[in-house]
Amino acid sequence: MKALKTLLIGALAMTATAASAQVYEAQDGTKYEFQKYWFFDLEGGAQYTLGEAKFRRLVRPNVQVAIGRQFNPWLGVRLQVNGWQSRGYWDLGLMENGYSAHYPIGYTFNYVAPGLDLMVDLTNLIGGYNPTRVFGLKAFLGGGANIGFDNDELNEHLDKSRHGLTLRNNSLPNTTGHSFEYVWDGTQVLPFGRGGLEASFRLNKCISLLIEGNANILSDKYNSKKTDNADWYFNVLGGLRFNLGNTYTKTLPPPPAPEPVPVVNTTPEPDPAIIELQRQLKELQEKESKVDPLRRDIFFQINKTEIRESEAQKVREIAYYLVKYPNTRVVVTGYADAGTGNDKINDRLAAQRADAVVKALQQQYGIESSRISYDSKGSRVQPFSDNDMNRVSICIAE
């Protein structure tokens, strides 16, 4: 249990510090991002139960099925069920009347052992996550319950032996110092701990070939013999693992940029005479497009805002200019003389004088309002030195 706790704490710590490294990028730029997935194992092999007989006499068939969950590239768990047969063998070597008498007993019993394993992927942990890697190595620790049954063969041996009762009661001395004090009948349930290694060989993204070796430890009562030591059995298994669902998401690299196509200049060199002609035409166009600005000063009588007939001709000239040159605009600014009135009166007169010119351009000559801007300065600004000339609207078109 202490080893299992240590492995669990270490695995969780490594997972927390490396949780972001779950993406593998191949040389061609393809990215593989880990996805949690379930898996199913089906394995078969052989078991060796530790004992005093030769190795071959203690080997029996063994199978294992499991369902598991891989949480990240390094950590997973599986619920496994292992079982079939275990083998015990005992040469009693009894002493009778000063002579040794050998009573070799070989017996087989069945078991099923469900358990839970914590699995750490050593390959991804050390070498980095790579779902396309062919070989992988995992270590695991776990435990569960060993359910033994069908121990009839040993019980029949003891029932048939003339020393059976003595052996059961452990009252007859023997050369091994062992006894059948722990012989059991029916069913027995014992907790077990296990650890081992699993090698996998990736066949495709869904199926892997497995080779597994594990060691299992139980109490001294497992094989019926009292030896005052824990009992052990070892399994060597081979089989297949089936990944259920996608184990990663795959992102292809962007396509390479196309090679630039060299530009071949097929345009012939221009004639110098044509270039000079084009330059002259451009100069002529620029000269014709230039329009000289137009200024007209429309004067008013003292305290008046109406346009007199003598000044109306100036308004017509501004309108004609705007019609002739459709890209031009006009700015109208009204003034009042500082020699009469006050600021309040002069502000009103200046604004009304500018407004009179604007209305005349719009209503009499149809000039769009978007081409007219107007302002008024009152008597605070005096454009002329002659006081009477400052009763004016100055119009600048360009």
C-alpha positions in Angstrom: 0.0 0.0 0.0 2.8 2.4 0.7 4.4 1.8 -2.7 1.0 2.3 -4.4 0.5 5.6 -2.5 3.9 6.8 -3.4 3.3 6.0 -7.1 0.0 7.7 -7.1 1.3 10.9 -5.5 4.3 10.9 -7.9 2.1 10.4 -10.9 -0.3 13.2 -9.9 2.6 15.6 -9.3 4.1 14.8 -12.7 0.7 15.2 -14.4 0.2 18.6 -12.8 3.6 19.9 -13.9 3.4 18.5 -17.4 -0.3 18.9 -18.2 0.4 21.4 -21.0 2.7 19.1 -22.9 0.0 17.0 -24.5 0.6 18.0 -28.1 3.1 16.2 -30.4 4.2 17.9 -33.6 5.6 15.6 -36.4 8.4 16.7 -38.7 5.9 17.5 -41.5 4.1 19.9 -39.2 1.2 17.7 -38.4 0.0 18.2 -34.8 -1.4 15.4 -32.5 -3.3 16.6 -29.4 -4.0 13.9 -26.7 -7.7 13.0 -26.0 -8.9 11.0 -23.0 -10.1 7.6 -24.1 -11.2 4.1 -22.9 -9.4 0.9 -23.8 -10.2 -2.9 -23.5 -7.5 -5.6 -22.9 -7.8 -9.3 -23.7 -4.8 -11.5 -22.7 -3.7 -15.0 -22.1 -0.6 -16.7 -20.7 0.8 -18.7 -17.9 1.1 -18.5 -14.1 3.8 -19.7 -11.8 2.9 -20.1 -8.2 6.0 -19.9 -5.9 6.7 -23.3 -4.2 9.2 -26.0 -3.5 8.7 -28.1 -6.6 10.4 -27.8 -10.0 9.4 -24.8 -12.1 7.5 -26.8 -14.7 5.3 -28.5 -12.1 4.0 -25.2 -10.8 3.0 -23.5 -14.2 -0.7 -23.3 -15.1 -2.8 -21.4 -17.7 -3.9 -17.9 -17.0 -6.2 -15.3 -18.7 -7.0 -11.6 -18.0 -9.5 -9.1 -19.3 -9.5 -5.4 -18.4 -11.3 -2.1 -19.1 -9.4 1.1 -18.6 -9.3 4.8 -18.9 -6.3 6.9 -20.1 -6.6 10.4 -18.5 -3.4 11.9 -20.0 -0.3 10.7 -21.8 1.3 9.5 -18.5 -1.5 8.4 -16.2 -4.3 5.8 -16.6 -6.2 3.2 -14.6 -7.7 -0.1 -15.4 -10.2 -2.5 -13.8 -8.8 -6.0 -14.5 -10.0 -9.5 -13.8 -7.3 -12.2 -13.8 -7.7 -15.9 -13.1 -7.9 -19.5 -14.0 -5.6 -21.9 -12.1 -2.9 -22.0 -9.5 -0.7 -25.0 -8.7 0.7 -26.3 -5.4 3.2 -29.1 -5.0 4.5 -30.6 -1.8 6.8 -33.5 -1.0 6.0 -34.1 2.6 9.1 -36.1 3.4 7.6 -37.7 6.5 9.6 -39.7 9.0 8.2 -43.0 10.2 10.0 -45.4 12.5 13.3 -43.8 11.7 12.8 -44.1 8.0 11.9 -41.4 5.5 8.7 -41.7 3.6 8.0 -39.4 0.7 4.4 -38.3 0.0 4.6 -35.9 -3.0 1.3 -34.1 -3.5 0.5 -32.0 -6.5 -2.8 -30.1 -6.6 -4.5 -27.5 -8.7 -7.2 -25.0 -7.5 -9.0 -22.2 -9.3 -9.3 -18.5 -8.6 -10.6 -15.2 -10.1 -9.0 -12.0 -9.0 -10.7 -8.7 -9.8 -8.5 -5.6 -9.1 -7.7 -2.0 -9.9 -4.3 -0.9 -11.3 -2.8 2.5 -11.5 -0.7 2.7 -14.7 2.1 5.1 -15.5 3.4 5.4 -19.1 7.2 5.5 -18.7 7.8 6.1 -22.4 5.7 9.2 -22.7 6.9 10.4 -19.3 10.5 10.2 -20.2 10.5 10.6 -24.0 7.6 13.0 -24.4 4.1 12.4 -25.8 4.1 10.7 -29.2 1.0 8.8 -30.3 2.7 7.4 -33.4 5.5 5.7 -31.4 5.6 1.9 -32.0 6.9 0.8 -28.7 5.7 1.8 -25.2 6.4 0.7 -21.7 4.1 1.1 -18.7 4.6 0.4 -15.0 1.6 -0.4 -12.8 0.7 -1.0 -9.1 -2.6 -2.2 -7.8 -4.6 -4.6 -5.7 -7.9 -6.3 -5.3 -9.5 -9.5 -4.0 -8.4 -13.0 -4.9 -11.4 -15.4 -4.8 -10.2 -19.0 -4.6 -12.5 -22.0 -5.2 -12.5 -25.7 -6.2 -9.7 -26.8 -3.9 -11.1 -30.3 -4.1 -7.9 -31.9 -5.5 -5.9 -31.2 -2.3 -8.8 -32.2 -0.1 -9.2 -35.5 -1.9 -5.4 -36.2 -1.5 -5.7 -35.7 2.2 -8.8 -37.7 2.5 -7.3 -40.7 0.7 -3.9 -40.5 2.6 -3.6 -42.6 5.6 -1.9 -39.6 7.2 -4.6 -37.2 6.1 -6.0 -36.6 9.5 -2.5 -36.2 11.0 -1.5 -33.8 8.3 -4.6 -31.7 8.8 -4.0 -31.5 12.5 -0.3 -30.8 12.1 0.7 -33.4 14.7 3.0 -35.6 12.6 6.6 -34.2 12.2 8.0 -33.9 8.6 11.3 -32.8 7.1 10.0 -29.6 5.5 8.6 -28.0 8.6 5.3 -27.2 6.7 1.8 -28.3 7.5 -1.7 -28.1 5.9 -3.1 -26.1 8.8 -4.4 -23.6 6.3 -6.2 -26.1 4.0 -9.5 -24.7 2.8 -12.6 -26.0 1.2 -15.4 -24.2 -0.7 -14.4 -20.6 -1.3 -11.8 -18.2 0.3 -11.3 -14.5 -0.4 -7.9 -12.9 0.2 -6.7 -9.4 -0.5 -3.7 -9.1 -2.9 -1.3 -6.5 -4.1 0.3 -6.5 -7.5 2.9 -4.7 -9.6 4.5 -5.2 -12.9 5.5 -3.9 -16.4 3.6 -3.9 -19.6 5.2 -3.6 -23.1 3.1 -2.6 -26.0 3.7 -2.6 -29.8 1.4 -0.3 -31.8 -0.2 -2.1 -34.8 -2.4 0.8 -35.7 -4.2 3.7 -34.0 -6.8 1.3 -32.5 -5.0 -1.9 -31.7 -1.7 -2.7 -29.8 0.0 -6.0 -29.1 0.7 -6.4 -25.3 3.2 -8.4 -23.3 2.8 -8.1 -19.6 4.5 -9.5 -16.5 3.2 -9.1 -13.0 3.9 -10.3 -9.5 1.1 -10.8 -6.9 1.4 -11.1 -3.2 -1.1 -12.7 -0.8 -1.3 -14.0 2.7 0.2 -17.3 3.7 -3.2 -19.0 3.5 -3.4 -18.9 -0.3 -2.0 -22.3 -1.2 -3.2 -24.1 2.0 0.3 -24.6 3.3 1.5 -22.9 6.5 5.0 -21.5 5.9 4.9 -18.3 7.9 5.7 -16.4 4.7 3.6 -14.5 2.2 2.5 -16.5 -0.9 3.4 -15.3 -4.4 2.3 -16.0 -7.9 3.6 -14.5 -11.2 1.8 -14.1 -14.5 3.3 -13.7 -18.0 0.6 -12.6 -20.5 0.3 -11.7 -24.1 -2.7 -10.2 -25.9 -4.3 -7.2 -27.6 -5.4 -3.8 -26.5 -8.3 -2.1 -28.3 -8.6 1.7 -28.0 -12.2 2.8 -27.8 -12.7 6.1 -29.6 -10.2 8.7 -30.7 -7.0 8.9 -28.7 -5.9 12.2 -30.3 -7.1 15.0 -32.6 -5.0 15.5 -35.7 -4.3 18.9 -37.2 -2.7 19.1 -40.6 -0.1 21.8 -41.4 -1.2 24.6 -43.7 -0.4 24.1 -47.4 2.9 25.5 -48.5 2.8 28.9 -50.2 3.0 28.7 -54.0 6.3 29.5 -55.6 6.4 33.1 -56.9 6.0 33.3 -60.6 8.7 35.4 -62.2 7.4 38.4 -63.9 8.5 38.7 -67.5 8.4 42.2 -68.9 6.9 42.0 -72.3 6.2 45.7 -72.7 8.4 47.3 -75.3 10.5 50.3 -74.4 8.4 53.5 -75.0 9.3 55.9 -77.8 11.0 59.0 -76.4 8.9 61.2 -78.7 5.7 59.7 -77.2 7.0 60.3 -73.7 7.6 64.0 -74.5 4.2 64.3 -76.1 2.5 62.8 -73.0 4.4 65.2 -70.8 3.3 68.2 -72.8 -0.4 67.1 -72.8 -0.3 66.6 -69.0 1.1 70.1 -68.5 -1.6 71.6 -70.7 -4.3 69.7 -68.8 -3.0 70.9 -65.5 -2.8 74.5 -66.8 -6.4 74.4 -68.0 -7.6 72.8 -64.8 -6.3 75.7 -62.7 -9.0 78.3 -62.0 -8.1 81.7 -60.7 -10.1 82.6 -57.6 -12.8 85.3 -57.9 -13.5 88.0 -55.2 -16.4 90.4 -55.2 -17.2 93.0 -52.4 -20.9 93.7 -52.2 -21.5 97.0 -50.3 -24.6 98.0 -48.3 -26.0 101.3 -47.2 -25.9 102.3 -43.5 -28.2 100.2 -41.3 -29.4 98.3 -44.5 -29.2 94.6 -45.5 -30.9 94.7 -48.9 -28.7 94.2 -52.0 -28.9 97.4 -54.2 -29.3 97.1 -58.0 -25.8 98.5 -58.4 -24.4 95.6 -56.4 -26.6 92.9 -57.9 -24.3 92.6 -60.9 -21.6 91.3 -58.6 -23.8 88.6 -57.3 -24.5 87.5 -60.9 -20.8 87.4 -61.6 -20.2 85.1 -58.6 -23.1 82.8 -59.8 -21.7 82.7 -63.4 -18.3 81.7 -62.0 -19.8 78.9 -59.9 -21.8 77.6 -62.9 -18.8 77.7 -65.2 -16.5 75.9 -62.8 -18.7 73.2 -61.1 -15.9 72.1 -58.7 -15.5 75.6 -57.1 -17.1 76.9 -53.8 -17.8 80.4 -52.4 -17.3 81.8 -48.9 -19.5 84.8 -48.0 -18.5 86.9 -45.0 -20.6 89.8 -43.7 -19.3 93.0 -41.9 -20.6 96.2 -40.3 -18.8 99.5 -39.8 -17.5 100.3 -36.4 -18.3 104.0 -36.7 -22.0 103.6 -36.0 -24.2 101.4 -33.8 -23.0 98.9 -31.2 -21.8 95.3 -31.3 -25.3 93.8 -30.9 -26.7 95.8 -33.7 -23.6 95.4 -35.9 -23.5 91.6 -35.3 -27.1 91.4 -36.6 -26.5 93.6 -39.6 -23.3 91.7 -40.6 -25.1 88.3 -40.4 -28.1 89.5 -42.4 -25.9 91.0 -45.1 -24.1 87.7 -45.6 -27.5 85.9 -45.5 -28.8 88.2 -48.2 -26.0 87.2 -50.6 -26.5 83.5 -49.8 -30.2 83.6 -50.5 -29.7 85.5 -53.8 -27.3 82.8 -55.0 -29.6 80.0 -54.0 -33.0 81.4 -54.9 -32.2 83.5 -58.0 -29.4 81.4 -59.6 -30.0 77.9 -58.2 -26.5 77.4 -56.6 -26.5 74.4 -54.3 -26.2 75.1 -50.6 -23.3 72.6 -50.3 -21.2 74.9 -52.4 -21.8 78.0 -50.2 -20.2 78.7 -46.8 -20.9 82.0 -44.9 -19.8 83.8 -41.8 -20.2 87.2 -40.1 -17.6 89.3 -38.2 -19.8 92.2 -37.0 -17.8 95.4 -36.5 -15.0 93.6 -34.6 -13.1 93.1 -37.9 -12.7 96.1 -40.3 -11.4 94.9 -43.7 -11.2 98.5 -45.0 -9.6 101.6 -43.6 -12.6 103.7 -44.9 -15.4 103.2 -42.3 -18.3 103.4 -44.8 -16.7 100.6 -46.9 -17.0 98.1 -44.0 -20.8 97.8 -44.6 -20.0 94.9 -46.9 -20.2 91.2 -47.7 -16.9 89.9 -49.1 -17.4 86.9 -51.4 -14.4 84.7 -52.4 -15.0 81.9 -54.9 -12.3 79.3 -55.8 
